[in-house]
């Protein structure tokens, strides 16, 4: 009986107090990102995703019905579950994105270290040596 | 015809000089390069004193990156052939000479020294002898790892390998070109074999004699070995899905 009643209740219950709080947090969050960019602590290309997250938060606070619509689309009865699922997926995607960026940068750092080491070794091997001939000029056997 | 012999070394000050002297004595025509992989001891200084060229990586990058540095140096320097061996004195330079003979004769693009293939097997028509060399006694965890990798690499490449993690190899320019661009920093030995076979290169194993380590300790503990094996299997699996590029030059 209580289950039926719960299902009939309005899907999103946010008091105006929580809505104001959520909107304030979203705005502060975006202001922080702007500040980080301004101080060169964060590059623009990595900030886009965070702005999108901030705007999403703001939209959720401004239009509480939105979450209900999304939950319906997902086929989830409980809007809280929908909210947490979305956030979880978003964070998972972000973490993966960072791993990809990290892998690329790690490969770049390795190559940089190798280039430096090779440069130094060639200098030691002696300039003017045949060993310094660039491979492009070399005829293949 | 120019040959580069390179030696990846990470904190091998105790043994690196002897290896260099041995190599120079045995292979007087070859240039010797030591890749100092961010050593914190006197490896680079000892290597220079012993007459090697030294490429010092600014921080420890792992064996894969160190070996790739050697292949890249050989490629850029216009060397026709290269070989590498470990800095701990396990690999006799005389055996490296035999590996090089195979690439000189163009019988293979990449030649590995295998401590598990009995030298007698070369004369044996069956070629199936797989006894361990008399000079080399591996630990249990190494033996398990070796057989697991042997099995999976053979499965992946459809070619029989006995010593998949061998750090004694000789190669020609085709291999230099491939490895200087595509070489996994994490799992150098096994993935590189898979890669070379998939790219249509001729990879061959030659039985060699290896010695006990002259200095330093093996980094493998049982737990690390288990992780190492697990990682290797994932690397091999992923490698099977990499695109197969047939080299235009062949």
Interface residues (C-beta under 8 A of the other chain):
Chain A: X106 X107 X110 X113 X114 X116 X117 X118 X120 X121 X122 X124 X125 X130 X131 X132 X133 X134 X135 X138 X140 X141
Chain B: X1 X2 X31 X33 X35 X36 X48 X53 X54 X55 X56 X57 X58 X59 X61 X65 X68 X69 X72 X73 X75 X76 X77 X78 X79 X80 X173 X185 X249
